[in-house]
């Protein structure tokens, strides 16, 4: 069976590829600054986001005034596939564009849309997502950061952790508790908090792979005063809005995840003959079996994604969407581990990071060992594998809560 798109979709693809060829940033431009630089977002990324917005390629399914061209779901799928294949990001502020801006468009006031959402879409501002806390990681409802109304301002106290991009964000989409006596899934609200507000302290968390340019941060809030008008949506309705916010992230994330998996598989298959030749016969047979298994996983991920997407495009529900994040992130981890083990001692050489902290243009994915390290983050972000299994058990399979 050969899957194909109709002529109108292929015309859309051709238009996109022609535009990308003429306007995309070069790998050298994207490597000139770290993808996350303390104090500001990379200038090339700001310019590139604005270029895509003006041309209607930032979020094609949205109307032109929001940086799109009213594209359909299949065109959107093709768009994301081609960007991933070209290794061109729409933005380095992924959460700002993928979660925060759409959530403000859904729930915010016209003034909030104009002041906070539109600057993200035009590449003029960046946002971070204040969810996880030291005592409330995957369990958002256990958060304890508190906001108390004092006249015309909220006074916020608490701590967030693992906050991506907080060290260069212009504002935070902050989840906080506004009704401490309510059940834990109630009494949560969302505030738009400018990151230069007095009382905010950001402490970057150095990473093993890129210690010079951290992306994850601790954020401390001590008597931070936020205008009452910065409340997003209804008071104490943050839990419902959180589900809508994360839906924006998960809707098409599987496409990039699967394409990253396929790219890693292609690389492994290209390197495998030389690597396998160095192994004793018994080890070679085991390695071949493991490589075949990750190849099957990769094909299964693509088919699972297409199946769920087809259901959604027809207006139905897709339990496959609940499986995709879990399956693709763990398959990527298995693939990287298999590749590192087949490579043997050579995998211990972590050489794709240049002295100034950038990934080498010649090896933008990193070594197999680096990919394996990073894969643990992929099984945590956007919902840990453990939480994903709970969701699948309860919401897809209908099993009772344990």
N, C-alpha and C positions, 0 to 999 in steps of 0.2 A: 504494500500500500504506500502510495506517495501522497504526502500532505502538501497542499498548495493553496495559495490565496487567489482571489479573483483579480481581474485586470485592474479594477479601480484601486485595490489595495496595493498592487504592484506599482501602479503609477504614483501612489502616495510614497512608497518606498523609494522610488527613483528620484522624486523631487527632494526628499529628505537627504539622500546620499549626495546629490548634486550640491545642495546647500551646505552640507557638512564639509565637503571637499573644498569649498570656497571660503568657509568662515571658521572652521574649527581651530582651536588653539593647538599648537604643535606640542609634541612630547617635551621638547626643550623648555617651552614656556611653562608647562605644567610642573616641570621639575625645578624651575628657577627659584621657587619658594616652596617651603614645606606645605603640604595640604592643610595643615593646621599650624598657624604661627601665633605665638603668644602676642596678644594685644590687638590683632586685627586679622581679618580674613584676607587671603591672597588677592592682590589687585587683579591678576588675570582672571580669577574666579568671579569677581564682581563685574568686570567688563563682559565676561562670557555669558553670565546669567542675564545681563541687560540685553546683550545681542540676541539671545534666544527669545527673550520676552518680546522685543520689538518685532521680531520676524514671525511670531506666533508658534515657535517651536519649544517653548519652555514647558507648557502642559497642554499638549495638543487637544485634549478632550474639552478644555475650557473655552469660553468665548474669547474673541480677540482682545477685549479690554482687560482680560486677565492673563494674557500671554499665550493664548491658544488659537485654535482654528476650528472649533466645533467638530473635532474628529470623533469617529465612532470607536467602540472598544477594540475592534480588530486592528484598526490603524494605530491605536495606542499601544497595543501589543507589539506591532512591528517597530514602532518608534523606539520602545525600550530595548528591544532586541538589537536594533542597529546601533544604538548608542553604546550598549554594553560591548558589542563586537568591535566597535571603533575605539573602545577604552576612553570615551569622552564623557565626563560627568556633566550633568546639568548645573551642578553647584557643589561646592565643598561643604555647604551648610545643609546636609541631607535632612536632618530633623526639622529644620526651619521650613524648607520647601515641602517636605513630604508629610509633615504632621501639623506644625504650628500654623502656617499660613492657611491651609485648608480648614483647620478647626476654627480659626478666627472668622473665615468666610462663612462657615456654617452657623456659628453661635454668637459672633461678636456684633457690636453695634456698627452703624456706618462710620462713626468716628474712629472706632478701633480698627476697622478694615483699612481706612485711609492712612492712619498713623502707623500701624504695625504690620498688617498683611501686605499691603502694596509695596512698601520698601523692600521686603524680602523678595517679592517677585521681580522687582526691578534691579536686584543686586545691590541695593543701597544699605541694607541692614541684615544682620544675622540674628538668629534666635537659638536659645538652648531650651531643653525640656527638663523641668524640675520635677521628676517623679521619684526615683529611688532614694531611699534614706538608709542610714546604717542599720536601723531596726525594721526596715520595710523595703526589701528589695523587690522580689517578684510579687509580693503581697502589697499592692498599692494601698488597699483599704486600711492597712496598719500604720499609715503615715502619721507622724506626730507634729510636723511643722505646723504652727498655729498662727492664725490671723485673727486679730481682735479689732472690731470697728471702734475707732476713737474719733468722733466728730465726722469730718469729711475724709478720713484716711483709715486704711487698714494698717495695723502695726503687726509686723511679721517677725516671728522668732522660730528658729529651727535650723536644721542642717540637711543638705542634700549630698549625695555622693554618686560617683560614676556619671557625672553630668557632662556629656559630650559637648565640647565647644564652649563651655562656660568661660574659658579664659580669653575668648575673643568675641563673645556674643554681645550684641547691643541690648537685648532684653531676654527675660526668662518667662516661659509659659509655665507658671508655678502652680503646682497642686498643693493645697494646704487645708488644714482642718479649721472650719469656721463655726462648727457646732460640736463642741467636745462631748456633750452628753447624748448625742444621737448615736444610733447603731453605727458600727464602723464603716459600713458601705454608704451611710448617709452623712450629712454634715461636712462633705468635702466640696471645696470651691476652687476655682481657677482665677489667678490674678496675673496680669501682665506687669512684670517688674523690670524696669530699666536697670541694667547691671551696674550703672554708675551711681546708684542710689546709696547714700551714706548708710553704713551698717553692713554692707555686703563684703565678704572676704572670700576670694577664690584661691584655692591651693591646688595647683596641677599635681596629678599623680603620675610620676615617671613610669614608662612602659619598658618592658624588656627589649622589644624590637627597636623602638624609636625613642630612647630616653631623652634626647635633646628637644623633641617637639611633641610633648604630651597632648593628648586630646581629652582624656578623662580627668575629672576634677572633683574636689570637694568644694561645696559652697556653704558658707556659714552666714546666717541671717540674724543680726542682733538689733532688735528694735528698728527694723526697716519700715519706713512709712511709705505707703503706696496709696495714691489717690483712690477714693471709693469708686470713681468712674472706671477704674481699670479692672473691675470685676467682669469676667467673661460669662455670658449666659446668665442663668438663674442661680441665685444663692443656694448653696448646699446641693447643687445638681452636678457636682464634678465627676461623680462615679459614672453616671450615664454619658457625660461628655467624654470621659476617658475612653470608653468603649468605642465611641465614634472616632476619636482622635487616632487610636491605634488601628482602626479599620483602614484609615488612609494609608498607613505604613504598609499594611499587609496585602492590600489589594493587588498590587503588581510586583511586589518584592520577589516573588518566586521566579520571575523571568530572569532577573539579574543573577539570582542565586543559581539557577540551573545553568545559565550560560557560563558562569564562573566555574561550575563543576565540569562542564564540557571542555572548557579551555584547559583546565588542569589535567583532564583525562587525555586530551590530545597531546599535551606536553609529555605526560608519562608514557604514552604509547610510542612517541618518537624517541624517547630515551631508553625504553625498555630493552630493545635487542642488545645494545652494548652492555647494559647493566646485567642482564640475565646471563650473558656469555661468561661473566666472571664468577658465577655461582657454581658450586658442586651440583651434580644432577638432582639429588634429593631436594635441596633447597630451591633449585630452579623450578621444579615441578610445583612446589608449594607457592612460590612467588607468582607463577603463571596463573594458578588457580585464584589467588587473591586479586590479581589485576583483572581477570575476567569478571570476578564478582563486582568490583567497583565499576567496571564498564556496564554491567547489567543494572546496577544501581543508578547510574547516570541516565541510561535510556528510560528506566522506570520513572525517574523524576520528571523528565521531559513529558512523558505520556500522562503522568498524573496531573501535571500543571495544565496541559492542554485540555484534559477532560474536565477539570474544574472550571477553567476559563470558559469553555464552550457552554457549560450549564449556566454560568453567570451571564454570559452574553445573551442567552435566550430568556433571561429574566428569572431563572430558577435559583435554587440554593445549591451550594457546592461543599459538601463535607470534605472534599479533597483539599480545600483551602486550609482547613485546620491541620491537615497532615503535612502540607508542603514545607513549612518552616522547619518542623522537626526532622523530617526525612532528609531534606536537602542539606541542612547544616551538619547533621551527623554523617551523611554520605561524604561530604567534603572532608570531614575530619578523618574518616576511614581511608579515603584516597591519599591524603597527605601522609598518613602514618605508613601505609603500604609503600608509597614511593620512597619515604625516608629509610625504611627498613631494607628495601631492595638496594638502595644506593649504598647502604652500609656506612662505614666510618666517614666517608666523604661528606655525608649529610651533616656532620657536626660542624663543618666549616660554614659559618654564617657570613657570607661575603657580598650580599646584594645591597647592603647599606653602606653608602659612601661616608667618608669621615665627617661630613657636615650633617649627616642624619637623613639624607634623601635616599629613596630607593633608586637603584641604578636604572637608567633608561633601558639598558640591555636586558635587565631581569626585573621588570616591574612587578611581577607577582611575588618576588622573593624566592629564597631557596625552599626546598621541601620542608626543612626543619622549621623555617620561619612560617610557612603556611600552616604547619601543624600547630605551632604556638598560637597563631591568630585564630585558628579554628575553634579554640575554646571560647573566645569572645563571641563567635558567631552562634554558639549553642547557648549563650546567656542573653545577649541583647535581643530586644523585642519579644521577650518572654522566654524563660529558660526551658530546656528540654523537659524538665520535671513538670513545670506548669503546663507545657503543651500536652503532655501525656494526661494530665488531669482534665484538661479541656476536652480532649478527644474521648476520654472515658465517660465523662459526664454528659457532654453536649452532643456527641456524635453517636456513641454506643448506648447512651442512656443508663449507664451504670450508677448505682447509688454512691453518694459521697462517702469516702472511707474515714 
